Amino acid sequence: MAHPFQGARPGTMPFFEHFFYYPDARDRGSPAEARLDFEDAAIRTADGVTLHGWYLPTPARPARGTVLHLHGNAANISGHWPFVGWLPAAGYNVLTFDYRGFGRSGGKVTREGTILDAEAALDYLRGRQDVAGQRVILFGQSIGATIAAVIASRRHGQVAAVVMDSAFTGYRDIAAHHIYRNPPMLLIAWWFPFGVSKTYDAIDHVPQISPTPILFMHGTADRIVPPVMSQRLYEAAKEPKEIWMVEGMDHMEVWEERGDLAARRFDEFVQATARGRT
């Protein structure tokens, strides 16, 4: 998640919304750089927006599952795909896509829109013949983890497991965190968090995800989203659930610094859920 209160562009969306999203269309590369097999995916939402994504199939037969990746609040999938580029070799298909207004997706980003987008992406996966009947795992990072919580709470029976990386409890909570720890900003914007809607807050949805298993993961040195927020989400969630606090890691940093460790923890959790041991 990018720092939520800098670089915003007032006027591009409802006032309080624009502080949470930093989309762009810059091309930072693609899975081709890692010689990964992938295809473009065109995803149509319920309200008629066309989204762009990349579907990366695993060479494994049979696949161990299919991962729907929900990225953070900035840039686009050309900068986020490395977080999931390891999955095909590990036996998983993966779909990563851009929310409306990000990258090559149409429309303009809104909070409600991101939920519609994620639901459409899940429906797209479930409609693919090469995915039909497979276990679908939601993998949300930062703001994507909040979106994953909402989708998992609504789609029982369609999601086999949820991994929430560096999640925040709620939109008003994360706004208050960044305002109140910055004295100059506090003086001029102390009122700001009170105007932020609590719609689609993760803390309200994680209790409804059960019986779908959840893994919360968070770096203990996260300077963007305080790790205590994942602790609170874990406490609010019902079993089955796990939490992994990654010592000394900043926001989603474990994937860059100890990607092997993060991948192993992810895979162990998903496979344990398949065996019914979580």
C-alpha positions as a printed NumPy array, in Angstrom:
array([[  0.   ,   0.   ,   0.   ],
       [  1.377,   3.39 ,  -0.942],
       [  1.409,   6.08 ,   1.755],
       [ -2.295,   7.016,   1.748],
       [ -2.037,  10.769,   2.166],
       [  0.41 ,  12.032,  -0.386],
       [  0.225,  12.566,  -4.111],
       [ -3.552,  12.39 ,  -4.306],
       [ -5.413,  14.142,  -7.08 ],
       [ -8.562,  15.837,  -5.768],
       [-11.438,  15.9  ,  -8.182],
       [-10.788,  12.52 ,  -9.811],
       [-13.166,  10.708,  -7.43 ],
       [-15.236,  11.481,  -4.298],
       [-13.152,  13.607,  -1.939],
       [-12.285,  11.075,   0.756],
       [-11.845,   8.212,  -1.709],
       [ -8.943,   9.601,  -3.698],
       [ -6.545,   9.377,  -0.762],
       [ -6.642,   5.581,  -0.887],
       [ -5.792,   4.868,  -4.543],
       [ -2.752,   5.679,  -6.695],
       [ -3.328,   3.981, -10.04 ],
       [ -1.135,   4.457, -13.069],
       [ -0.625,   2.91 , -16.504],
       [  3.177,   2.769, -16.479],
       [  4.614,  -0.418, -17.976],
       [  7.077,  -1.935, -15.5  ],
       [  7.41 ,  -5.28 , -17.245],
       [  5.529,  -8.558, -17.495],
       [  5.883, -12.257, -16.637],
       [  7.666, -12.67 , -19.968],
       [ 10.768, -11.29 , -18.257],
       [ 10.833, -14.413, -16.091],
       [ 10.03 , -16.625, -19.111],
       [  6.671, -17.497, -17.619],
       [  3.77 , -18.678, -19.728],
       [  0.878, -16.223, -19.459],
       [ -2.078, -14.83 , -21.354],
       [ -4.057, -11.612, -21.271],
       [ -7.421, -11.881, -19.558],
       [-10.402,  -9.63 , -20.327],
       [-12.796,  -9.566, -17.377],
       [-16.238,  -7.983, -17.613],
       [-17.778,  -6.64 , -14.405],
       [-21.456,  -6.617, -13.449],
       [-21.637,  -2.879, -14.183],
       [-20.041,  -3.19 , -17.615],
       [-16.385,  -2.283, -16.997],
       [-13.697,  -4.288, -18.798],
       [-10.695,  -5.173, -16.657],
       [ -7.285,  -6.366, -17.779],
       [ -5.437,  -9.201, -16.125],
       [ -2.79 , -11.858, -16.651],
       [ -3.505, -15.541, -16.257],
       [ -0.442, -17.664, -15.535],
       [ -1.066, -21.423, -15.886],
       [  0.981, -23.971, -14.017],
       [  2.691, -26.737, -15.988],
       [  1.781, -29.128, -13.158],
       [ -0.888, -31.726, -13.87 ],
       [ -3.053, -31.697, -11.936],
       [ -2.754, -28.187, -10.542],
       [ -2.643, -27.853,  -6.766],
       [ -5.133, -24.983,  -6.974],
       [ -5.715, -21.586,  -8.546],
       [ -4.803, -18.306,  -6.851],
       [ -6.716, -15.067,  -7.368],
       [ -4.311, -12.242,  -6.547],
       [ -5.672,  -8.908,  -5.299],
       [ -2.888,  -6.332,  -5.369],
       [ -2.253,  -3.166,  -3.379],
       [ -3.461,   0.388,  -3.905],
       [ -0.794,   1.784,  -6.243],
       [  0.665,   1.314,  -9.746],
       [ -0.671,  -1.728, -11.67 ],
       [ -0.054,  -5.421, -12.231],
       [  3.131,  -4.791, -14.202],
       [  4.698,  -3.936, -10.839],
       [  2.817,  -6.467,  -8.716],
       [  3.115,  -9.715, -10.673],
       [  6.503, -10.632,  -9.077],
       [  4.636, -11.266,  -5.806],
       [  2.928, -14.227,  -7.502],
       [  5.413, -15.172, -10.222],
       [  6.611, -18.146,  -8.154],
       [  3.19 , -19.782,  -8.017],
       [  3.115, -21.628, -11.4  ],
       [  6.351, -23.477, -10.605],
       [  4.856, -24.416,  -7.229],
       [  1.869, -26.016,  -8.938],
       [ -0.685, -23.195,  -8.882],
       [ -2.462, -21.327, -11.648],
       [ -2.736, -17.628, -10.871],
       [ -4.829, -14.699, -12.044],
       [ -3.606, -11.215, -11.227],
       [ -5.628,  -8.299, -12.546],
       [ -5.997,  -4.54 , -12.322],
       [ -8.918,  -2.88 , -10.601],
       [-10.834,  -0.346, -12.666],
       [ -8.755,   2.738, -13.363],
       [ -5.467,   0.862, -12.904],
       [ -3.149,  -0.152, -15.734],
       [ -5.035,  -1.219, -18.848],
       [ -8.389,  -1.639, -17.095],
       [-11.245,   0.683, -17.972],
       [-13.29 ,   2.89 , -15.69 ],
       [-12.35 ,   4.901, -12.603],
       [-11.477,   3.397,  -9.265],
       [-13.962,   3.508,  -6.388],
       [-14.249,   1.445,  -3.242],
       [-17.474,  -0.166,  -4.422],
       [-15.881,  -0.735,  -7.815],
       [-12.973,  -2.722,  -6.388],
       [-15.459,  -5.151,  -4.834],
       [-17.316,  -5.561,  -8.121],
       [-13.967,  -6.072,  -9.844],
       [-12.849,  -8.818,  -7.477],
       [-16.193, -10.592,  -7.769],
       [-15.926, -10.452, -11.556],
       [-12.385, -11.851, -11.432],
       [-13.545, -14.741,  -9.263],
       [-16.414, -15.437, -11.651],
       [-13.982, -15.295, -14.582],
       [-11.792, -17.941, -12.96 ],
       [-14.696, -20.192, -12.086],
       [-15.872, -19.964, -15.686],
       [-12.591, -21.195, -17.173],
       [-12.642, -24.839, -18.233],
       [ -9.037, -25.322, -17.125],
       [ -9.924, -24.104, -13.618],
       [-13.367, -25.657, -13.156],
       [-13.461, -27.912, -10.116],
       [-10.17 , -26.642,  -8.693],
       [ -9.688, -25.034,  -5.308],
       [ -9.517, -21.221,  -5.546],
       [ -7.357, -19.357,  -3.047],
       [ -7.705, -15.609,  -2.491],
       [ -4.382, -13.828,  -1.94 ],
       [ -4.864, -10.184,  -0.995],
       [ -2.088,  -7.731,  -0.22 ],
       [ -2.596,  -4.498,   1.717],
       [ -5.805,  -2.93 ,   0.383],
       [ -6.248,  -6.124,  -1.628],
       [ -6.463,  -8.049,   1.646],
       [ -9.437,  -5.922,   2.677],
       [-11.095,  -6.672,  -0.659],
       [-10.335, -10.378,  -0.193],
       [-12.071, -10.33 ,   3.197],
       [-15.237,  -8.914,   1.667],
       [-15.289, -11.41 ,  -1.197],
       [-14.562, -14.413,   1.029],
       [-17.357, -13.411,   3.403],
       [-19.805, -13.354,   0.478],
       [-18.673, -16.369,  -1.536],
       [-18.797, -19.352,   0.801],
       [-18.22 , -22.557,  -1.102],
       [-16.414, -20.75 ,  -3.917],
       [-13.206, -19.933,  -2.035],
       [-11.082, -22.669,  -0.453],
       [ -8.69 , -20.474,   1.554],
       [ -7.727, -16.837,   2.094],
       [ -4.278, -15.308,   2.599],
       [ -4.34 , -11.716,   3.886],
       [ -0.944, -10.007,   3.693],
       [ -0.377,  -6.687,   5.531],
       [ -4.084,  -6.006,   6.005],
       [ -5.597,  -2.968,   7.713],
       [ -8.68 ,  -3.174,   9.911],
       [-10.635,  -0.4  ,   8.206],
       [-10.395,   2.624,   5.956],
       [-11.091,   5.102,   8.749],
       [ -8.595,   3.3  ,  10.996],
       [ -5.722,   3.539,   8.518],
       [ -6.566,   7.172,   7.75 ],
       [ -6.478,   8.019,  11.457],
       [ -3.189,   6.166,  11.89 ],
       [ -1.42 ,   8.267,   9.271],
       [ -3.022,  11.563,  10.288],
       [ -2.507,  11.266,  14.031],
       [  1.133,  10.183,  13.903],
       [  2.051,  13.253,  11.832],
       [  1.826,  16.418,  14.011],
       [  1.81 ,  18.969,  11.138],
       [ -0.913,  17.043,   9.346],
       [ -2.832,  16.557,  12.575],
       [ -3.078,  20.319,  13.042],
       [ -4.756,  20.891,   9.697],
       [ -6.543,  17.585,   9.048],
       [ -7.52 ,  16.156,  12.462],
       [-11.1  ,  16.007,  11.188],
       [-10.297,  13.962,   8.072],
       [-10.808,  10.412,   9.414],
       [-14.337,  11.255,  10.549],
       [-15.312,  11.765,   6.906],
       [-14.022,   8.376,   5.775],
       [-16.718,   5.762,   5.26 ],
       [-16.433,   2.447,   7.091],
       [-18.084,   0.571,   4.25 ],
       [-16.282,  -2.67 ,   3.351],
       [-13.982,  -2.546,   6.385],
       [-12.121,  -5.835,   6.82 ],
       [-12.841,  -5.934,  10.558],
       [-16.564,  -6.225,   9.781],
       [-16.123,  -9.052,   7.285],
       [-13.47 , -11.4  ,   8.694],
       [-15.86 , -12.891,  11.294],
       [-18.093, -13.991,   8.411],
       [-15.36 , -15.809,   6.453],
       [-15.485, -18.971,   8.59 ],
       [-15.477, -21.889,   7.864],
       [-13.067, -20.845,   5.085],
       [ -9.502, -20.94 ,   6.528],
       [ -7.584, -17.638,   6.788],
       [ -3.857, -16.941,   7.068],
       [ -2.913, -13.449,   8.241],
       [  0.687, -12.403,   7.581],
       [  2.33 ,  -9.12 ,   8.535],
       [  5.821,  -7.704,   9.024],
       [  6.512,  -6.539,  12.573],
       [  8.373,  -3.467,  11.242],
       [  5.618,  -2.36 ,   8.842],
       [  5.662,   1.451,   8.612],
       [  2.601,   1.715,   6.357],
       [  0.061,  -0.539,   8.06 ],
       [  0.682,  -1.147,  11.775],
       [  1.058,  -4.876,  12.491],
       [ -1.396,  -4.628,  15.374],
       [ -4.118,  -4.317,  12.735],
       [ -3.519,  -7.885,  11.562],
       [ -3.547,  -8.97 ,  15.199],
       [ -6.961,  -7.353,  15.633],
       [ -8.262,  -8.969,  12.469],
       [ -7.007, -12.342,  13.658],
       [ -8.78 , -11.882,  16.983],
       [-12.001, -10.906,  15.198],
       [-11.893, -13.877,  12.827],
       [-13.366, -17.259,  13.709],
       [-11.629, -20.596,  13.333],
       [ -9.991, -21.962,  11.278],
       [ -7.357, -19.21 ,  11.258],
       [ -3.597, -18.699,  11.519],
       [ -1.343, -15.68 ,  11.91 ],
       [  2.291, -15.256,  10.933],
       [  4.07 , -12.154,  12.197],
       [  7.307, -11.822,  10.214],
       [  9.996, -10.443,  12.478],
       [ 11.736,  -7.256,  11.314],
       [  9.988,  -6.978,   7.949],
       [  8.441,  -3.779,   6.561],
       [  5.288,  -3.561,   4.429],
       [  5.087,  -6.763,   2.31 ],
       [  8.899,  -6.803,   2.459],
       [  9.168, -10.511,   3.212],
       [  8.409, -11.292,  -0.439],
       [ 11.458,  -9.296,  -1.521],
       [ 13.853, -10.215,   1.28 ],
       [ 12.771, -13.789,   2.08 ],
       [ 10.579, -14.824,  -0.793],
       [ 11.483, -18.482,  -0.285],
       [ 10.275, -18.346,   3.305],
       [  7.046, -16.547,   2.393],
       [  6.313, -18.953,  -0.467],
       [  6.874, -21.959,   1.777],
       [  4.588, -20.568,   4.491],
       [  1.898, -19.809,   1.887],
       [  2.139, -23.274,   0.343],
       [  2.135, -25.088,   3.687],
       [ -1.003, -23.247,   4.746],
       [ -2.849, -23.922,   1.493],
       [ -1.903, -27.605,   1.445],
       [ -2.89 , -28.014,   5.102],
       [ -6.321, -26.619,   4.28 ],
       [ -6.607, -29.138,   1.444],
       [ -5.949, -31.925,   3.96 ],
       [ -8.402, -30.404,   6.418],
       [ -5.744, -29.804,   9.077],
       [ -6.185, -26.03 ,   9.558]])
